[in-house]
Amino acid sequence: MLPLFIFFIGTQISLWSKVTTGSSLIYFPGPFALILTYWWGPRVLLPYYINSVLCAGFWDLEKIALWPLYGLPEVVFAFLSWLFFVSIVKGKYWLPDIRNTLYFLIGGILIPLILCKFFQEVVFLMAGDIPEEKFWHILVTTGLGDFISIFGISVPVLYFLTEKIGNAGLLYFNENIPGAIGPLKERLNSKGRMSEIIFFAILVGYISTVLNFGDYWFIYGVLSLYLAIRFGFGTTVVFNSYILLVTYIIPAVLKTEFNNSFILDEEKLKTQLGSALLFVFSTVTGRVMTDTENIEKKLSQQNLALEQTNRELDRFVYSVSHDLSAPLKSILGLVNIGRLTKNSEEQLSYLSKIESSVRKLEVFIREVLDYSQNKRLDSVREQFKLKDLCAEILDNLRYIEEFKNVEVDLNGLSETEITNDKTRLKIILNNLLTNAVKYQKRIPGHQHLIKVSSFQNSDKVLIDIEDNGEGIHPDVLSKIFNMFFRGHQKSSGSGLGLYIAKEAAERIGGNIQVRSEYGKGSTFTLELNNAN
């Protein structure tokens, strides 16, 4: 019922600009049908057709038997627009770039409109509703009017409102639609820009009252082109719609510019053609300017990321070479010392120290491999039980010397499956659990506890890893996720673990937060998406 009501209201408004039997210069049901068909699919075409048939009498079409035929061309237009642009080309109807904007202009409006407008006027001609000698003039005049109204109304609505319709779950197809309002607000909030746009809006309103549109139509196009170059796509489509309002819609309502004689005026036809071309040109220019700015921002961000990566790589190579060479030098030194003694107890002590150095080397190499995996591998989502994954990780940590003093509680973990990147999640939890095991209080009789719990719904998974260890000093809490950061000089780790965990979490759309009280323990909270 809602689409039918929308089409009916659009028809009643369009009657104000009727210039001949069956036609008006501004026909609102056309852009309304196009927008709703893109959003809700071809199912809206039935109420559109019903409205077209039932409202045929308002357009002085007296042959009731032909009403079903009169209503057919405009419905075919909406269907062909959806078929060409959405179904075949797979166009993005929120017009995010110049490619989709041009596809919409050509495949979504021009081709369907030319075909269906010709079909409609032929029907009117054969029915005797329009004079044969004025066929082509009426076809071009009303066709340009339809194009201007469809283009001027549908572009801003699709660009600005499609995201909101999608967020409300009202789209026929579930699309991932980036916001359009945000970038426009950023532009308008810039110093002086909002006042500049308001000035031009007032200027256009003033010009429309003192100058004849037919004689000075080009002024509006020049102003629109200036705003396209200065502010980009969003501002341009809004401004073009405003021009459509003050130069077409309001005069049509007030009958100050458009009447039945408009269709016979050759100069008015040139005015329409010039206005349509300037509107299109300014819109395309605005889209190109916005795309260019977006590409520049993206390149700038990539350059900053590349510089950051290069700095991290330099530091990584230096630290890796140091952390690899230190255990190797220790091993070589112990081997040389072991050769000088015949005492078996001393030799066993040296072997024990060699084993310790080898284990440190093994842990470091594993962290380097984790770092490489996180940077290199694509994210692969799969279903698994979080409790089983934590149990597997803890089983691998049992060789750590400190593990014998640890009591682990996994009862807070959900038994249900989650959907995420299991490889990266294993890297994250392995680093967090390893730290929870290693950094205990060195107090005789202290029972070290680690509690792992989770909460999940259809969208999010929260995983808490809580311990009663030594905690993190407030002075270093903000630095613990930095590459190669060690909390103190005696730390046995490489300083890579938490950095890798944070990077891996970000790669799968998550984040890690920490709460810690020095001397009492820490809680790391991992937040993840759980969308299928």
C-alpha positions in Angstrom: 0.0 0.0 0.0 2.8 2.4 0.8 4.3 2.4 -2.8 0.8 2.9 -4.2 0.2 5.9 -2.0 3.6 7.4 -2.9 2.9 7.0 -6.6 -0.6 8.6 -6.2 0.8 11.6 -4.4 3.5 12.0 -7.0 0.9 11.9 -9.8 -1.2 14.6 -8.1 1.8 16.9 -7.8 2.8 16.2 -11.4 -0.6 17.4 -12.7 0.5 21.0 -11.8 3.0 20.9 -14.7 0.8 19.2 -17.2 1.5 20.7 -20.7 -0.5 18.3 -23.0 -2.8 15.3 -22.9 -1.0 12.5 -21.0 2.2 14.4 -20.4 3.8 16.9 -17.9 7.2 18.5 -17.8 7.8 17.1 -14.3 6.5 13.6 -13.7 7.3 12.5 -10.1 6.1 8.9 -10.2 8.9 8.1 -12.7 11.9 8.8 -10.3 9.8 7.5 -7.4 9.3 4.2 -9.2 13.0 4.0 -10.2 14.2 4.5 -6.6 11.7 2.1 -5.1 12.5 -0.6 -7.7 16.2 -0.3 -6.9 15.5 -0.6 -3.2 12.7 -3.1 -3.1 12.9 -4.9 -6.3 10.4 -5.3 -9.2 7.6 -6.2 -6.8 6.8 -2.4 -6.6 6.0 -2.4 -10.3 2.5 -3.8 -9.8 1.3 -0.9 -7.6 3.1 1.5 -10.0 1.1 0.0 -12.9 -2.2 0.1 -10.9 -1.6 3.8 -10.1 -0.8 4.6 -13.8 -4.0 2.9 -15.0 -6.3 4.4 -12.4 -4.9 7.9 -12.8 -5.1 8.0 -16.5 -8.3 10.0 -16.4 -6.5 12.8 -14.6 -4.5 13.4 -17.8 -7.5 13.9 -20.0 -7.2 10.5 -21.5 -10.9 9.8 -22.3 -10.6 6.3 -23.9 -11.0 4.2 -20.8 -10.4 0.9 -22.7 -6.9 2.1 -23.5 -6.0 3.0 -19.9 -4.2 -0.3 -19.3 -2.1 0.4 -22.4 -1.4 4.0 -21.4 0.1 2.9 -18.1 2.4 0.3 -19.6 5.3 2.4 -20.9 6.3 4.1 -17.6 6.2 0.7 -15.9 8.4 -0.8 -18.6 10.8 2.1 -18.1 11.3 1.3 -14.3 11.7 -2.4 -15.1 14.2 -1.8 -17.9 16.2 0.6 -15.7 16.4 -2.1 -12.9 17.2 -4.8 -15.5 20.0 -2.9 -17.2 21.6 -1.2 -14.3 21.0 -3.4 -11.3 20.5 -6.9 -12.7 22.8 -7.1 -15.8 25.5 -4.5 -15.1 25.4 -5.2 -11.3 25.6 -1.5 -10.7 25.9 0.0 -7.2 22.8 2.2 -7.1 24.2 4.4 -4.3 26.6 5.7 -6.9 29.9 5.5 -5.1 32.1 6.3 -8.1 32.2 7.7 -11.6 31.8 4.3 -13.2 28.5 3.5 -11.5 27.3 7.1 -12.0 27.8 6.8 -15.8 26.3 3.4 -15.9 23.3 4.7 -14.1 23.0 7.7 -16.4 23.2 5.6 -19.6 21.8 2.2 -18.6 19.5 3.3 -15.8 18.0 6.4 -17.3 18.8 7.3 -21.0 18.3 4.0 -22.8 15.1 2.9 -20.9 13.7 6.5 -21.1 14.3 6.9 -24.9 12.7 3.5 -25.6 9.7 3.9 -23.3 9.0 7.6 -24.0 8.9 6.8 -27.8 6.5 3.9 -27.1 4.3 6.1 -24.9 4.0 9.0 -27.5 3.3 6.5 -30.3 0.4 5.1 -28.2 -0.9 8.7 -27.7 -0.5 9.4 -31.4 -2.3 6.3 -32.5 -5.1 7.0 -30.0 -5.5 10.5 -31.4 -4.6 12.2 -28.1 -1.8 14.3 -29.6 -1.5 16.0 -33.1 0.7 14.2 -35.6 2.5 17.4 -36.7 3.7 18.0 -33.1 4.7 14.4 -32.4 8.5 14.9 -32.4 8.3 18.2 -30.6 6.2 16.8 -27.8 8.3 13.7 -27.6 11.5 15.7 -27.1 10.1 18.3 -24.8 8.3 15.9 -22.4 11.2 13.5 -22.7 13.7 16.1 -21.6 11.3 17.0 -18.7 11.1 13.4 -17.6 14.9 13.1 -17.8 15.5 16.3 -15.7 13.0 15.2 -13.1 14.3 11.6 -12.9 17.9 12.6 -12.8 17.4 15.6 -10.4 15.4 13.6 -7.9 16.8 10.0 -8.0 20.5 10.8 -7.8 20.5 12.6 -4.5 17.9 10.2 -3.0 19.9 7.1 -4.0 23.2 8.7 -2.9 22.1 9.9 0.5 19.3 7.7 1.6 20.3 4.2 0.4 22.6 3.7 3.3 19.8 4.6 5.8 17.4 2.2 4.1 20.0 -0.5 4.2 20.8 0.1 7.9 17.0 -0.2 8.6 17.0 -3.6 6.9 14.6 -2.4 4.2 16.6 -3.2 1.0 15.5 -6.0 -1.2 19.2 -7.2 -1.5 21.5 -7.1 1.5 24.3 -4.7 0.4 27.3 -3.4 2.1 26.9 0.3 1.6 29.4 2.9 2.7 28.1 6.1 4.1 27.6 9.2 2.0 26.4 11.6 4.6 29.7 11.6 6.5 32.0 12.8 3.8 29.5 15.5 2.9 29.4 16.7 6.5 33.2 16.8 6.7 33.2 19.1 3.6 30.4 21.4 4.8 31.9 21.7 8.3 35.1 23.1 6.9 35.6 26.8 7.7 33.6 29.1 5.4 32.3 26.4 3.1 28.8 26.2 4.6 28.4 30.0 4.4 29.6 29.9 0.8 27.0 27.3 -0.2 24.2 29.2 1.6 25.3 32.3 -0.3 24.9 30.6 -3.6 21.6 29.1 -2.6 20.3 32.6 -1.8 21.7 33.9 -5.1 19.9 31.2 -7.1 16.7 31.9 -5.3 17.1 35.7 -6.1 18.0 35.1 -9.7 14.9 32.9 -10.2 12.7 35.8 -9.1 14.2 38.6 -11.1 15.5 36.9 -14.3 13.6 34.9 -16.9 14.8 31.3 -16.7 14.5 30.8 -20.5 17.0 33.7 -21.1 19.4 33.0 -18.3 19.3 29.3 -17.8 23.1 29.0 -18.3 23.8 30.9 -15.1 22.5 28.0 -13.0 24.7 25.5 -14.9 27.8 27.7 -14.3 27.1 28.0 -10.6 26.5 24.2 -10.4 29.7 23.5 -12.2 31.6 25.8 -9.8 30.3 24.0 -6.8 31.1 20.6 -8.4 34.8 21.6 -8.8 34.9 23.2 -5.3 32.9 20.8 -3.2 32.4 17.5 -5.2 29.6 15.2 -5.9 27.4 15.3 -2.7 27.0 19.1 -2.7 26.5 19.2 -6.5 23.5 16.8 -6.5 21.9 18.6 -3.7 22.4 22.0 -5.4 21.1 20.6 -8.7 18.0 19.4 -6.9 17.6 22.9 -5.4 17.8 24.4 -8.9 15.2 21.9 -10.1 13.0 23.1 -7.3 13.3 26.9 -7.9 13.3 26.7 -11.7 10.9 23.9 -12.5 8.8 22.7 -9.6 7.8 26.0 -8.0 7.1 27.7 -11.4 5.0 24.7 -12.4 3.0 24.9 -9.1 2.5 28.7 -9.5 1.9 28.4 -13.3 4.4 31.3 -13.8 6.6 29.6 -16.3 5.0 26.4 -17.7 1.7 26.2 -19.4 0.2 24.5 -22.4 2.0 26.8 -24.8 5.4 25.8 -23.4 5.4 22.7 -25.5 5.1 24.8 -28.7 8.0 27.1 -27.9 11.3 26.3 -29.7 13.3 28.5 -27.4 12.0 26.6 -24.3 13.1 23.4 -25.9 16.6 24.7 -26.2 16.4 25.8 -22.6 15.5 22.4 -21.5 18.2 20.7 -23.5 20.9 23.1 -22.2 19.7 22.7 -18.6 19.8 18.9 -18.9 23.3 18.9 -20.3 24.7 21.3 -17.7 23.1 19.3 -14.9 24.7 16.1 -16.2 28.0 17.7 -16.9 28.2 19.3 -13.4 27.2 16.0 -11.7 29.8 14.0 -13.6 32.4 16.7 -12.8 31.5 16.6 -9.1 31.7 12.8 -9.1 35.2 12.9 -10.8 36.4 15.6 -8.3 35.2 13.5 -5.3 36.7 10.3 -6.7 40.0 12.1 -7.3 40.0 13.4 -3.7 39.2 9.9 -2.4 42.0 8.4 -4.4 44.4 11.0 -3.1 43.3 10.3 0.5 43.7 6.6 0.0 47.2 7.0 -1.5 48.2 9.3 1.3 47.0 6.7 3.9 48.8 3.9 2.0 52.0 6.0 1.9 51.8 6.6 5.7 51.2 2.9 6.2 54.1 2.1 4.0 56.4 4.5 5.9 55.2 2.9 9.2 55.9 -0.6 7.8 59.4 0.4 6.6 60.2 1.8 10.1 58.8 -1.4 11.7 60.8 -3.5 9.2 64.1 -1.7 10.0 63.5 -2.2 13.7 62.3 -5.7 13.2 65.5 -6.7 11.3 67.7 -5.1 14.0 65.9 -6.7 16.9 65.5 -10.1 15.2 69.3 -10.2 14.5 70.0 -9.3 18.1 67.5 -11.7 19.6 68.7 -14.5 17.4 72.4 -14.0 17.9 72.2 -13.6 21.7 71.0 -17.2 22.4 73.4 -18.6 19.8 76.4 -16.8 21.3 75.3 -18.1 24.7 75.1 -21.7 23.4 78.5 -21.5 21.7 80.0 -20.1 24.9 78.6 -22.9 27.0 79.8 -25.5 24.5 83.3 -24.1 24.7 83.3 -24.0 28.4 81.8 -27.5 28.6 84.8 -28.8 26.6 87.2 -27.5 29.3 85.7 -29.5 32.1 85.6 -33.2 32.9 83.2 -32.7 35.8 79.9 -34.4 34.8 77.8 -32.2 37.1 79.2 -29.1 35.5 78.5 -30.5 32.1 74.9 -31.3 33.0 74.5 -27.7 34.3 75.9 -26.3 31.0 73.5 -28.6 29.1 70.6 -27.3 31.1 71.6 -23.7 30.3 72.0 -24.7 26.6 68.5 -26.2 26.7 67.1 -23.0 28.2 68.7 -20.9 25.5 67.4 -23.2 22.8 63.9 -22.9 24.2 64.1 -19.1 24.2 65.3 -19.3 20.6 62.4 -21.7 19.8 59.8 -19.3 21.3 61.3 -16.3 19.5 61.2 -18.2 16.1 57.6 -19.2 16.7 56.7 -15.5 17.4 58.5 -14.5 14.2 56.5 -17.1 12.3 53.3 -15.8 13.9 54.2 -12.3 12.8 54.8 -13.5 9.2 51.6 -15.5 9.1 49.5 -12.6 10.3 51.0 -10.3 7.7 50.9 -12.8 4.8 47.8 -15.1 5.1 44.3 -14.1 4.0 41.6 -14.3 6.5 39.6 -17.5 6.4 36.5 -17.8 8.5 35.3 -21.1 9.9 33.2 -22.5 12.7 34.8 -23.9 15.9 34.3 -24.1 19.6 36.2 -21.5 21.6 36.6 -23.8 24.6 38.2 -26.5 22.5 40.7 -23.9 21.0 41.7 -22.6 24.5 42.2 -26.2 25.7 44.4 -27.0 22.8 46.5 -23.9 23.4 46.9 -24.6 27.1 47.9 -28.2 26.3 50.8 -26.9 24.2 51.9 -24.5 27.1 52.3 -27.3 29.6 56.1 -27.6 28.9 56.6 -24.1 30.3 58.3 -24.3 33.7 55.8 -21.8 35.3 52.8 -23.8 34.2 53.1 -26.3 37.1 52.1 -23.5 39.5 49.0 -22.5 37.5 45.3 -23.3 38.0 43.2 -22.6 34.8 39.4 -22.2 34.9 37.7 -22.6 31.5 34.2 -23.0 32.9 33.2 -19.5 31.8 33.7 -20.3 28.2 30.6 -20.9 26.0 30.2 -24.4 24.5 28.6 -22.9 21.4 30.5 -22.5 18.1 31.7 -19.1 16.9 32.6 -18.1 13.3 36.0 -16.4 12.8 39.5 -16.7 11.6 40.7 -19.7 13.7 44.4 -19.3 12.8 44.7 -15.7 13.9 42.5 -16.2 16.9 44.9 -19.0 18.0 47.8 -16.7 17.6 46.1 -14.0 19.7 45.0 -16.4 22.5 48.3 -18.2 22.6 50.2 -14.9 23.2 47.7 -13.7 25.9 47.6 -17.1 27.7 51.4 -17.4 27.5 51.9 -14.1 29.2 49.2 -15.0 31.8 51.2 -18.2 32.6 54.7 -16.6 32.7 54.1 -13.4 34.7 53.3 -14.8 38.1 53.9 -13.4 41.6 57.2 -14.7 42.9 55.7 -15.2 46.4 56.1 -18.6 48.2 52.7 -20.3 48.6 51.0 -18.1 46.0 48.5 -20.0 43.9 48.4 -18.5 40.4 44.9 -18.4 38.9 43.9 -17.9 35.2 40.2 -17.5 34.4 39.1 -17.5 30.8 35.5 -16.6 30.1 33.4 -15.5 27.1 30.1 -13.8 26.2 28.6 -13.9 22.7 25.5 -12.9 20.8 24.7 -12.9 17.1 27.2 -10.0 16.3 30.0 -9.9 18.9 32.2 -12.2 21.0 33.9 -11.0 24.1 36.8 -13.1 25.6 38.2 -12.2 29.0 41.6 -13.6 30.2 42.0 -12.7 33.8 44.9 -13.6 36.1 46.1 -12.7 39.6 49.7 -12.3 38.7 52.1 -9.4 39.2 50.0 -7.0 37.0 51.4 -4.2 34.8 52.9 -0.9 36.1 50.8 2.1 35.1 53.9 3.8 33.6 54.2 1.1 30.9 50.6 0.1 30.5 50.1 2.3 27.4 53.3 0.8 25.7 52.7 -2.9 26.1 51.3 -3.3 22.5 54.4 -1.6 20.9 56.7 -3.8 18.8 59.6 -5.2 20.9 58.5 -3.5 24.1 59.6 -5.2 27.3 58.1 -4.2 30.6 61.5 -4.4 32.3 65.1 -5.5 31.5 64.7 -8.9 33.2 61.8 -9.8 31.0 62.4 -13.1 29.2 60.1 -12.3 26.3 61.0 -10.8 22.9 58.5 -8.0 23.1 56.7 -9.3 20.0 53.8 -11.2 21.6 51.3 -8.5 22.5 52.2 -6.5 19.3 51.4 -9.6 17.2 48.2 -10.2 19.1 47.0 -6.6 18.6 47.9 -6.7 14.9 46.1 -10.1 14.4 43.0 -8.8 16.2 42.8 -5.8 13.9 43.2 -7.9 10.8 40.0 -9.8 11.8 38.1 -6.7 12.8 38.6 -7.0 16.5 40.4 -5.2 19.3 42.2 -5.9 22.6 41.7 -3.9 25.8 43.5 -4.3 29.1 42.7 -3.5 32.7 45.5 -4.0 35.2 46.2 -3.2 38.8 49.9 -3.4 39.6 50.6 -6.2 42.2 47.1 -7.7 41.9 46.7 -8.9 38.3 45.5 -8.1 34.8 42.4 -8.7 32.6 42.8 -8.7 28.8 39.5 -8.4 26.8 39.4 -9.5 23.2 36.4 -8.2 21.2 35.6 -10.0 17.9 32.9 -9.9 15.3 30.8 -13.1 15.1 28.9 -12.4 11.8 28.3 -15.4 9.6 
